[in-house]
């Protein structure tokens, strides 16, 4: 494209390209090139990532890492791998104390619910949404509680539970 005006008009004429660009940029930023920064190194396979995630001591970090692996399996259309990773991530989230870290637990259960929904496991998705709601009730700080309720409401809209989303 020759000049700035033409470039600006291109995005106005076809907003889908802009939306596509903005949906891909964060993925590239988070995922990187898959390497460890060394020239010539191979990207880690999902099974290697799963093995590394399972070894993480902190349950919140382990659950988050396993969620990332599950998203990788979902992107690769490997539903068995995704379900296995989601199950392990759910088990790790269960280890987070609802009394000590309710906001962290709620946030992970909201992400887990979305993952199970993406994997077309609706019962597990609903169970995680319920677990998130239980954790939200234990959150003391109003700002954290409002944020968690908004996230849960957005999730329920995604799950097509608009009545319950409005209630939250």
Secondary structure, 3 states (H helix, E strand, C coil): CCCHHHHHHHHHHCHHHHHHHHHHHHHHHHHCCCCCCCCCCCCCCHHHHHHHHHCCCCHHHHHHHHHHHHHHHHHCCCHHHHHHHHHHHHHHHHCCCCCCCHHHHHHHHHHHHHHHHHCCCHHHHHHHHHHHHHHHHHCCCHHHHHHHHHHHHHHHHHCCCHHHHHHC
